Amino acid sequence: MKDEFDDGKQQDLERVSVKSDGESVALTKREIQGWLAYAAAAEPYSVVCISALAPIVLESLASGYGYQTGNRSLACDTHSSDYKCVVKVGGLWLDTASFSLYCISVSVFLQAFVFISMGALADHGTRRKSFLLTFSFIGSISTILFAAVVKDSLYWLAGVLVIISNVAFGASWVLYYAFIPTMARDHPAVLQVRQNVKSGTDTPADYQFALDRVANSLSSHSMAIGYGAGVTLLIVAAGIALAMNQSNYSLQLGMALTGLWWFGVTFFVWKFMPAQPGQPLAKKTNLFFYSWKRLGKTIARAKSLSETFKYLISWFILSDGSSTIISLATFMGKKKFLLSNTLLMVGAILVPLSALIGTYLWLFIQRRLNLTSKQTLLAISVCFALVPIYVLIGFSGVFGLVYKVEIWPTLIYFGLMLGAFQSFSRVLYASLIPRNKEAEFFSLYGITDKSSSWLGPLITGAIIENNDTRWGFVFPLAMMVIPLFIIWWVDVERGISDAEKFSVEHTDTKDGM
């Protein structure tokens, strides 16, 4: 392993020397595979744990150690229809259905702190890759430890593990996103067009078209590979659940297996993924405060990147709405329709499987209709907003997730939007950020994406505390519709021009860093 790491380190040092001379090193096929491999390693955590099993496991553990809402002297009866129970956390009594939402809210608050602290720092040297590997190991090990939660009374430990693993996952995912613009720029196809521009056979517009096309291809492939790995592990987890009579502990073992997979594949990423290092950090730099100071200077000049920040505001709202829909749908399946853990697992498999298909479907639609990333994202978002509308129609009692049979087509439709929604959003954002500040700006994206999800769970958790879960969908509907108008006003061409200008005018030296 030492020799393999030394080889990779030597290759990264060679890249530093070449990049410092202003040239780009063309990516090899193995390096692209190394980058894609992290999607296969980490995305299953999101698919299997956060989106599917963690809410069920936390609710079940809390209910197993909880009491009935109306009479706290009686143990929670999880077999009754639409049961309401509470569990004591410190000095507070919390609804067991809201326990996981609060745990996720705590984790995303911590994510914001971590994202900012590491963001700009990761743009220097080979820290982007080394930070990614570090968080990967922290997240995977804490997920593996779910196998150690053997009693309902340890529900608090399960909550802590979710918080730690989700913070680590989010941090590594931010760093992974930050590779998209650099991977696209160093892709052989893009470098060829760049050479053609220099020779006069292609135009700058051709270069931007090639860059956008390759970035969408890389993003879509990574999304599809991640969902494919997630579906595979979900199927394995479902098999474990069936073999163990659908017990809650069987779901915990499914989560632990996902962590073990994440841990193992990370070694492949360690060896083959290129570091694509940035400029060396100035000597005597305060490593803890550097990213905060750098971000402060960037925000102070936000007017210079108005289109970028306009998009960030819209994505803060939009991503929170989509993530909240996932959490609410899981609770409806378990508490309203009383689906078994196995049927919940089937639903959890349908969503990422549909997302895998939808990722390539929307990529095909974009290319067939010659749509921009912005136009495609708007179309997907409009289709996405129909999901909470459909659920709210259910108050009529006629249709709208009123009957159990409606669950499956709704989940498939939802999945067809989900993967492409995430893929096109990050590619559009990647085109709007300054060169050599990828990790810094994707830390902001992470806050508006992963870390914005504290708002939805917090508000919907309060809404459903003493009301029908269906009322919770009013909030994500508003969060899906409002940002569409903001995205419509984003001028992408101006945003790209502003980002290029910003990267030249605001280096560490010029900003007195």
N, C-alpha and C positions, 0 to 999 in steps of 0.2 A: 504493500500500500504506500510505503514511504517513497519508493521509486516512482510510482504512478503520480503521486502528488508533486514530486520534484520535477517530473517531466512537464506536468501542467503548469507549474510555477515558471519554469524556464520559457515555455511558450508564451505565457502572459507577459514576461519581461521583454520578450522579443516584440510583442505587440505594442508595449509602451514605447519602445525605441522607434518603431515604425510610425506610430501615431504622432509622436512628437515632431516628426518631420513633415506632418501634414498629409500623409498618405493613409489609405485604408487597406486593411488586409482582408481579402476575400474569404468568406466563411467556407469551411469544408462541409461535406455532407454529414460527417460524423459530429461536427460541432453543432449543426442545426438539430441533429437527432438528440444531442446532449441537452440542448435547451428545451426541446419538445418533451423530453423525458420527465422534466419536473412537473409538467402538467399532469402526466400520468401518475406521478408520485403523490402530489399534493391535492389535486382536485377531488379525488375520492373522499378526502376528509370533509370537504364541503358537501358533497353529494350524499355520503353515507352518514356522517356524524351530525353536522350542523343542520342540514336540511331534513333529514329523515329520522335518525335514531336518538340524538341527544334530547330533543324536546320530549320524546316519549319516555326515555329512560329517566330523565330528571323529574317529570311529572309522576311517573310510576313510583320512584323511590320516595318522593315527597309525600305522595298519597299513602304509601305503605307505612309511613311513620307519622301520618297526619290524623286529623280529627274532622268530624262533620262540622260544617259551617254553623248550623243551627244549634248544635249541642256539642261543645268541645270536650265533653266527658266520654263521648262515643267515638270509637275508631272509625276511620273513613271507610265507607262501603263502596268499593270501586265497581261492584257488580250492578248497582242501581243505575237507571237511565239518567243521563245528564247530571251525574252527581256533582256536588259542590263541597270541597274540603279545604282545610287550611293546615298549614304547618308553621311551627314557630322557628323563626330564624333570628337569633339574638333575642331582642326584646320585641320583635314584630311578628304578627300573625299574617302570613301571606297566603293567598289563594294558590293551591298546588298547581293549577293550570297556568298561573302567571310566574311561577318560580323560575322556569327556564328562560322566560322573557327577561326577567330581571338579571339573571346571570349573564345573558348575552349583552344586556345593556351595560353592565359593569365592564365586561371584556372590551367592548368597543370604545368606552371612555379611555381605558388603558391603551388601546390601540392608537388613539389619537396622540397620546404622549410619546409612545414609542416611534410612531411614524415620523413625527417632527424631529425627534432626537437623532434619528439615524439618517434621515432623508438626504440632505445636502452632503453629509459626510461620505455617503456611499458613492457619490459621483467622483471621488478621488481615488487614484490608485486602483487596486483590485478589490476594494472593500465591498462593492456591490455583490460580487459572487461569494466572498467569505461571510458576509452578513447573512446572505440567503441560506447558506449551508448551516450556519449556526442556529438560526431560527427554525430551520427544517428539523434539526435533531432535537431541539427543545420541544417543538410541537408534536413530533412523532412519539417521543418517549412519554410525554404526558398523556397522550391518547392510549398508548399501550397499557398504562397504569389503570385504565378503567376495569381491567380484569381483577384488580385488587379490591374493588368496591363490592364486598360480599354480603353486606347487610343493609337493610333500609335505613338504619340509623346513621349510615355513612353518606346520606344524601348530600350533606354539606361538602364532603370530599369530592363527590361527583361534580358539584357546582364549581369547586375550585379548579378541578382538572379541565372543565369546559372553558373556564376563563383563561387559564394559562395556554391551553392548546389553541384557542381561537385567536389570542393575541399573537402567538408565534406564527400561526398560519397566515393571518392578515399581513404581518410584517414581511414574511417571505414572498407573499403574493404581490405585494407592492414592488418589491425588488425585481420580481419576475416580469411584471408589466413594464418596468423601466428598460428592459432589454429590447422591447419591440421596436422602437425607433432606431436603435443602434444596430440591431440584427438586420432590419430592413435596409439600412444604408450600406451595410457591409455584405449584403447578399450579392452573389456573382451577377445575377440578372440586372440589378440596379447599378452596380459598378460598371457594367458594360454600357448601359445607357449614358451614364455619367461621362465615360470616355468618348461616346459618340457626340455628346453635347460639346465637349472640348474641341473635337475635330470638325464640328459644324454639320454633322449628318443628322443630329437630333436637336430638338429645342428644349429649353428649360421646362416647358409644359409637358413634353414627353417624359422628362425625368420625374416630374411630380406625379404624373400618371403611373409610371412604373413603380415608384416608391409606394404610392397608395395601394396599388394592386398587390405588390409583394407583402406589404404590411397586413392587408386583409387576409391574404392567403396564410401567412404565418399564424396570425391570430385565430383564424377559423380552424386550422389544423390542430393547434394546441388545445382549443376549446373542445373539438370533437374527440381528440385523443384522451383528454381529461375525463370527459363524460363517458367514453367507452370503458376506461379503467374503473370509473365510479359504478357503472352498471354491473360490470363483472363482479366487483367486490360486494355490491348489494345482493346479487344473486347468491353468492357464497354465504353472506350473512343470513339470507332468507333460509338457506339450507340448514345452517346452524340452528336457527330459530325453530324450524320444523323438527329437527332431530332432538331438540330439548323441550318439546311441547310448548313452544312459544313463550317461554318464561322471560321475565325482564332481564335476567342475567345472561340469557342467550344473546340479547341485543347488545349487552355490554361486551361480550366476547367478539361480536361482529365489529364493534368500534375498535377494540384492541387489535384485531387482525388488520383493520385499516391502518392503524398506527404502525404496525409492523411492516406493512407494505411500503408505507411512506418512508420509514427508516431505511429499508433495504434499497429502494430505487435511488435514494439520495446519493449513494456511493457511485452509481453510474453517472449521475449529474456532476458530482465532484470531479470525476476524471475527464469527462468529455465536454461539458459546457464551457464555452469561451468566457473569459473574464471581461473582455472588451474594456480594459481599464481607461480611466480618465487621467487628467493631469495630476501630478503629485501634489499633496497637500503641503502648504508652507510650513516650515519648521516652527516649533514652539506654539503651534495652534492648540487652543483649548478644545479637546475632542468632544467634551460634553456640551459646551455652549455654542460650538461652531454652527451646527445646523439651525439652531434657534436664531442666531444672529443673521445668518445667510437668508433664512426665510423672512425675517423681519424686514430686511432690506428689499427683498422681492415684493412683499406685500405693500411696502411703502411706495413702490413704483408700479402698483397694480394698474394704473391708468394706461401705462405703456403696453399692457397686455389685456386690454378690455375684453376682447373676444374670448380669450382663454378663460378669464375669470367669469365671464357671462355663462360660458358653457359649464364651468364648475358648479355654479349656483344651481343651474337647471338639473345637473346630474345628482347633486346632493338630494334634491327633492325626488327625482325620478327613481333613483336606485333604492331609496328608503321605501318607496311605495311598493316596488316589486318584491323586496325581501320580506316585507310585512305580509304580503299575500301568501307567501310560502308558509310562514309560521301559523297564520290563522287557518289555512286549509288543513294543516296537520291536526290542529286541535278540533276542528269540526269533524274530521274523520274519526277521531278517537272518542270524542265526547257526545256528539250528536248522533252519529250513525253507529257508534259502538263497534267499529271495525276491529277485528283481531289484529295482533301484531303482524301476522303473516299478510293480511290484506293491506295493512298500512305499508308493508314492505313492497308489495306488488305495485302500489301507487307510487312509492318512492323510486321504483325501477322504471316505471312508465315515463316519468318526467324527464330524467336525464337521457333516456333512450330517445324520446321525442326531441329533446334538445340537440342531441347529436345529429339527428336527421334534419332538424330545422336550421342548424348552423350552415350546412351545405345547401339546403334549399334556398335560404335567403341570399347566400353568396351567389348562387346560380341566378336568382331573380335580379340581383344587383347588376351582374354582368350582362344578362340578357336584355334588361331595360336601360342599360348604361346609366345607372343611378349613381349619385355620389354617396359617400358614407353618411353624410348628413341626411339626405333624402331617405335612405334606407332605414336609418335609425328612427326617423319620424314615422315612417310607415309601420314599423314594428311596434312602436310605442302606442300608436292608435289601436292596433289590434290587441295589444296587451291590456289596455284600459277596459276592454269589453269583459274581462274576467270578473272584476268586482261588481260591474253593472249586472252581470248575469246572476251573481250570488244575491245581490240585493233585491232582484226581482222575486227571489224566493219568499219574500214576505207576503206575496200574493197567495201563496199556498198551492199554486198551479204548477210551476216549474222554477228552476233556479237553485239547484242543489237541494231540492225538497225530497227527492227520492234517491236511494242508494245507487241506482243504475246510472244516474247522471254524473257520478263521480269520475268514471273512467274516461269518457270523451272530453270532459272538462280538463282533466289532467293532461291528456294528450295535446289538446289545443294550447294549454299553458306552456308545455314543454317546447312546442314548435317555435314559440317566441323567445324563450328564455336564453338559449345559447347564443343565438344571433344578436339578441339585445345586448348582451355583455360584450360580445366580440366587436361589433361595430362601434360601440361606445368608446372602447379603449383605443381603437385605431383612430377614430376622429380626434380624440384628445391628444394622442401621440403626435398628430400633425400640427398641433397648436402650441407645443412647448419648445422652449429654447434648447439648442444643442448644448451638450455638456452639462445640462441641468436636469437630466431625465429622472433620476431618483428623487431629487428635491421636489419636482413637480408631480411625480406619481405618488409621493407621500401625501400631497394635497388631494390627489385623486382617491387615494386609499381612505382618507378621512371622509370624503364625500360619498364614497362607495361603501366599503365595509363599515367604517366608523359612523356613518350617518344612520346606520340601522338601529342606533339606540333610541331614536325619536319614535319610530313606528311602534316597536315593542312596548315602549314606556306608555305611550298614549293609548294604544289599543288594549294593553294590559289593564289600564284603568277603566276603559270603556266596558270591557267584558267582565270586569270584576263582579258586577251584580246585574248583568244584562245578557241577552242572547248573544252568542258569539258572532252571529251574522251582522250585528250592528258594527262590529269592528271593521268591516269592509268599507264603511263610509270614508274613513281616513285614507286608506291607500288609493281609493278612487280619486280623491282630490289631489293626492300626491302624484298620480299618474297623468292627470289632465293639465294642471297648472304649468309644469315645465315645458310642455309642448310649444307654448307660445314663445318662451324664452329661446329655445333651441332654434325656432324658426327665424329669430332675429340675429343669430350668430353669423357673422360674415367670415367664412372659412378662409378665403383668399387673403383678406386683410390680416386675419389671425396668424397665418403662416408667415406673412411678411413682417409682422410685428415681432414674432418669435425669433426670426433670423436676425433682426436688428438688435433685439434685446441681448442675444447671446454674444454679440460683438461688443456692445457698449457696457455690459455689466459683468465683467470678469472679476475674480477676487482682487486682483491687483488694482483695477480701476475703481473698485468699490471700497478700497482700503481695508480688505480682509487679511 
